[in-house]
Amino acid sequence: MKKTIFALLILSVTCTYAQNDTIWRTGGLSSLNFNQVSLSNWAAGGDNSIGGNVLLSIYADYKNGKWAWDNNLDLMIGGAKIGKQEFRKTDDKIELNAKVGYEVTKSLYVTYLLGFRTQFTEGFNYIDDKTRNRISNFLTPAYLVNSLGIDWKPNSHLSVFISPLTAKTTIVNDKLLLDQAELADVPLFGVDPGKKMRSEVGAFFTSKYQKELFENVTFTTKLELFSSYTHKPQDVDVNWENLISLKINKYLTAIITTQLLYDNDVFVPKSDVNKPAGPGTQFKETFGLGLSYKFDSVKVRQ
C-alpha cells in the first residue's frame, strides 16, 4: 500500500512538472527565386525578361502550462523587367500576427489576437510604358486587427480562430494620395477624404493549416474573413493565401503561392482604362525556383 501511494505521488509530481514545461518552437522558410528569358532572332516573337523575389516566413511559438503564445512574420518582395519596360513590382508584403491564449478545455483557448499587414514600397497602375500612377505605398494601406475570441488548436497543423469582438483599423499615410483623394472627394481604401484612419468593429475568422502532404512537399493555407457590424456587414472582407513548397534537394526548392483578396472598400484599377476603378476580386499567383532554406527547432525547459 505504501509503495502504491509513493508511486502515485511520484507520478503526480512528474505530471505537474510536465504540464509546466516551457516549450519554444521556432522555425521558418527563406527563399530566393529567379526567372529569366533570353531571345535572339526568335521567329515566334517575344521579349527578354528577368525577375525574381525574396521570401522569408518565420514563426516562434511558446507554451507554458495552459498559456500559449504564437507569433508569425511573413516578408516578401519581388519584381520583373520585361523587354524595354522599367523594373516593376510583382510581390510586396509585410505581415505580422501574434496570439496569446489561455487553455480552458482540451485544444480550446480564450485568445487575444493582434495582426498587422502592409507593404514595403510604392505600387503603381501603369497606363502605358511611359505613364504610371502611384496607387499605394508603405502604410498606404496598412491594416491593424485587435481581436478577442476562441482559438481551436486540435493539433500542431491546424488553428481555427473565431471572434465576435474585433476592431479593424485601416491606415493611409501617403500625403500625395491623401491630397488626391481629398481633392476628388473619394475614399482612399475606405478611409474618408481628409482622414488617415478608419476604425470598424465586427466579427473575425481566421484559420491556418500547415502540413507536409508528401515527402518534401509542404502545403500551407490561411483564410481570413471580416464582417463589419456597422458598415455593409454582408460585404465580407476576404484574404486567402496558399503556399506549396516542393523541396528538390537541401537548398533548391520550387515554391508556388496564390492570394485572393476582396474588400468592397478597395477600388481596383480596371484593365480598360476608360472604365473607372471599383470594387473587385483580386488574385495573384507566383511560381519560383531557386535557393531556399528551411529551419526549425524545439526547446523544452523545466
N, C-alpha and C positions, 0 to 999 in steps of 0.2 A: 504493500500500500504506500509506504513511504517513498519507495522507488518510483511508483507511478506519479505521486504528487510532485516529486522532484523533476521528473521528466516533463510533466505538464508546465511547471514553472519555467524550465529552460526553453520549452517551445514557445511559451507566451512572450518571454523576453526577446527571443530571436525574431518572432513575428513583429513585435513592436519596433525593433531596430530596423527591420526590413522595410516597414512602412514609412520610416523616417529617413531612409536613404535619400541623399541628394544626387540626382541624376542629371547630367548635362549631355545633350545630344547636339552635336554641331556638324555641319557639312554643307555641301553645295556643288555647283557646277559652273565652271568657267569655260568659255568657248570663243575662239577667234576664227571666223569663217570668211572665205574669199570666193568670188566667182569672176570669170573673165572670158571674153570672146574677142578673138582677133581674126579679121577677114582681110584677104588680099586678092583682088581680081575675082571676087566671088560672084558668079553669074546670076545666082538667085537673089542677090542684093542683101542688104542688112547693114548694121552699124557695129563698130567696135564698142565694147563696153567693159567696164571694170567696176567692181563693187564688193561690199563685204559688211560685216557687222561684228560687234563685240557684245557678248552676253555674260553677265555674272548673276547667279542666283544662289543665295546663301541663306542658311537658317541656323537658329540657336534655340533649342527647347530645354526648359528647366522643369524638373519635377521634384517636389519635396513634400512627402506625406500626401495630403489632399490638395495641395497647391500646385498649379501648373502655369507656366509662363512660356508662350510660344512666340517666336519672332522670325519674320521673313523679310528679306530685302532683295528686290529684283531690279537690275540695271541693264539697259540695252541701248546701244547707239549704232547707227549704220547708215550707209548711203551708197549711191551708184552714179556713174557717169556714163551716158550713152551717146556715142558719136561726138559731135561738137557741143553738145549741151554742157552746161556747167554742172558741177557735182551737186546732186540733190539728195536730201534726207529721205531714207526709207524706213528707219526704225528710230524710236526715241522714247525712252520710258524710265521713270523713276517711281518705284512703288515700295512702300514700307508698311508692314502690318504687324501689330503686336496684340496678343490676347493674354489676359490674366484671369484665371478661373479657379474656383473652389469646388471640389467634388462633393456633390450632395448624395448621389447614388452611383452605382457602378456605371462608368462611362459617361455620366451626365454631370456637367459643370455649370454653375452660375458664373457668367463670364462678362468681363468688360473688354471691348474691342476698340482699338484705335487704328485707323487706316489713313494713309496719305498717298496721293498719286499726282504726278505732274510730269514734265519733260525737261530735257537739258537745255534745249536751244530753240531758235525760231523755226516756224513752219510756214510754208508758202503755198499759195494757189497760183499755178503757172498758167497764164493766159496764152502765151506763145514762148518761143525760145528766148525772147528779149524782154518780156514783160512778166512781172510776178507781183503778187500782193501778199504781204505778211498777214497771216490769219491766226497765229498762235506764237507763244514764246514760253520761256521759263516762268512758272507760276501764272501762266495765262493759257489754259486754265490750270487750276490746282483744286483737288478735291480732298476735303478733310471729313472723316467719318468718326463720330463718337457714338458707341452703341453698347447697350446693356441687354443681355439676353441669356439664352441657354445654348451650350455647346455640347453636342453629342460626339464622342470620340470612341467608337466601339473597338478600334484597333489603331495601329500606327500608320495605317494607309489612308484612313478616312476621317474627315472632320465636317460636321454639319452644324452651322450656327444660325439661330433664329432669334430675331429681336423685334419686339413690338414698340420699342422706345429707342429711336435713333435720330441723332442730329447730324445732318449733312450740310456742309458749308462749301460753297463754290467761290473760288478766289480768282480775280483777274487783276494783273498788276502791270500790264504793258501800257505805258502812257499814250503811245501813238494809237493803239487800238481802242483805248478808253475814250480818247478825244474823238475818234471817228464815229464810235457808237453813240456818243452824246450828240454829235453834230447831226447824225442821221436819225436820232431818237429811236434807236432799236436796241434791244437787249444784246449783251455780249455773253455767250454761253449761259444764258438765262439770268444774268445779272443786269438789273435795271440801269439805264443810262444815268451817268453821274455817280454811280456807286462802284465799289470794288469788291463787295462780298454779297452773297445771298445765302440765307440760312433756311433750312427746311427741317421739319420733324415728320418722321414717318416710320414705316416698317422696313426691316432689312433682313436679307437672307444671303448667306454665303456658304458654299461648300467647296471642299478641296479633296481630291483623290489622287494619290501618287503610288505607283507600284511598278515593279519590274514584271511586265507581262510575260516575256520570254527571256531567255538568256541574252543579256546585252541589249535588251530593248525595254526602255523605261517610258512610261506614259504618265503625264500629269495633266489634270484638268481642273479648272477653277471657274465657278459661276457665282456672280454677284447680282442681286436684284434689289431695287429700292423703289418704294412707292410712297410718295408724299401724302400726308393726311389732308393738307390744305390747298394743294395745287395739282389738279388733274390726277387724282390717285389711280385712275385707270391707265395712265401712261407710265408704265413701269420702266425705270432705267435698267438697262441690261449691259453687263460686261462678262463675256465668256471667253476664256483663254484656254488653249491646249498646247501642249508641248510633247513631242515624241523624240526621244534620243536613241539613236542606233549606234552602239559602240562597235567600231571596226577593229581597233586594237587599243592599246593602253592610252594612246594620245590622239588618235584620229576618230572623229565622230561625225555622223550626219545628224542634223537637227532640223525638225520641221515644227514650225509654230503657226498657230492661227489665232485670230482675235476677232470677235464680233461685238460691236458696240451699238447701242441705241439709247439716245437721250432726246426726248422731244424738245428740249430747250436748246439743243445744239444744232445750228444751221450748217448743213453740209453743202459745199460747192457742187454744182451740177456739171456734168460733162458738156452740156450745151451752155456756152457762155451767155446765151441770150435768155436763159431761164434763171430766175433769182434763187439764191441758196435757201434751203429749207430743211426741216427735219427729215431724217432718213437713216436707214440701216447702214452701218459702216462695217466693212470686212477686210481683213488683211491676212495674207498667207506668205510665209517666207520659208525657203529651203536653203540650208547652208551646209557645206562640207569643209571641215577644217580641223584645227588643233583644239583639243579640249582636255579638261582635267576634272575628274570627279573626286570629291573628298568627303569623308565622314568619320566621326569618332564618337565614342561614348565614354563618359567618365562617371564613375559611381563613388561617392564618398559617404561614409557613415558618420 
